């Protein structure tokens, strides 16, 4: 949780963001439009009832966590890596869905 709002959770945030592909899909026509992205961020922040800066910061943190998880997953499947007893990150499948079709730079 990243704010004092008791209803603000990472999953709740991602559920709001998924409605705005311009925020996370590089192949979205609006991805490069700063104004449209700012409007989307404002709508997400309003829906969650927190500041835009908090929403952006938390999403950036979650996106970085997703990229780290991809790297760990890749390393665990390499030959000679041994057994993998790590519990999968609970939001990884959510991000897999969001990032489907996007380029992963792990």
Protein Blocks (a to p, Z undefined) as FASTA:
>chain_A
ZZfblklcfklmmmmmmmmmmlmpmkbmklmmmklmmmmmmmmmmmnopafklmmmmmmm
mmmmmmmmmmmmmmmmpghkapafbdcdfklmmmmmmmgoiacdZZ
